[in-house]
């Protein structure tokens, strides 16, 4: 198949670089445009971008001339890694101009006609695209992926909710510094320390994203799932990989074996379709007593950084069960999440 032309908005940033890295040698997509702020538009990517990922900047993008973040680039899909201060309007401009926007930014996640997607969890929500196009009169459209900590929380919970019905969730996050972008939290603030506050994070996890993701599409919109979440979000001095301590209550208490079996048998649509970036399996259950750990397990699985690793499942004296979940924040929690969304859109016929 002829490769689909894609662009990256915010290509010089932490998430933008991940997009560039993950799109190298992609079987379906090829980068034809890289965009950044007007401070860097007109420069070579190599000169404007301080490459922060392991390994060298790919040869194929070094000489690409950065464009401004406005409609015009020669591509069909744009991946948005823009700061929320500007993402909202820029993404709308692209969608109105006929581009397919796969966004990491929070601006449109809660719009009633914009899908908030995790391909394993709620692939049927892509039908909101038809509602969005009708409402807004756009040729293009916007899809979003959730916040990095919500992504792994909901990925671990989805098969349990489908089988046992979740009523309450309590989660404490230990979030890596790369989640704050580059240069992010200053070393003087984070070394020898834990910062028990991440602006806006608890609100996203408690009130908005899990309930929309696990909600149902009724033909016109999403009916939010009915369970409560209490979240404590902390920034810790790990570089990549968010670790989460999760307690859950169900409509009826399942057995521990049934939970493990549910995770192990989980093979949702993205895996059945064999999407190129879909990890096989989506959830890795690690039964070693001291795992998962960020440094050792954040790249576990068939597509490094795309799986959610769970472990330490045990009874909880307040709720029914508690466990740990770990996931890579800039791979599955950001760029990889958007990339898998785009793959789902292609597989489901939403990329003309
Ligand atoms: P970042 O490192 O600060 O990068 C921001 C990018 O946006 C850069 O390419 C920058 O280009 C560009 N930019 C800044 N101002 C601009 C403007 N006025 N016009 C056009 N382009 C502009 O940020 P990040 O950490 O990659 O985050 C990007 C988005 O992803 C944010 O919305 C963030 O909330 C979300 N996100 C991040 C993570 C994570 O783990 N980091 C996870 C999930 C979601 P210049 O280099 O030219 O300034």
Boltz pocket constraint, residues with backbone or C-beta under 6 A from the ligand:
constraints:
  - pocket:
      binder: B
      contacts: [[A, 9], [A, 10], [A, 11], [A, 12], [A, 13], [A, 14], [A, 15], [A, 16], [A, 35], [A, 36], [A, 37], [A, 38], [A, 39], [A, 40], [A, 41], [A, 48], [A, 69], [A, 80], [A, 81], [A, 82], [A, 83], [A, 84], [A, 86], [A, 87], [A, 104], [A, 105], [A, 106], [A, 146], [A, 147], [A, 148], [A, 178], [A, 179], [A, 180], [A, 181], [A, 182], [A, 329], [A, 330], [A, 333], [A, 334]]
      max_distance: 6.0
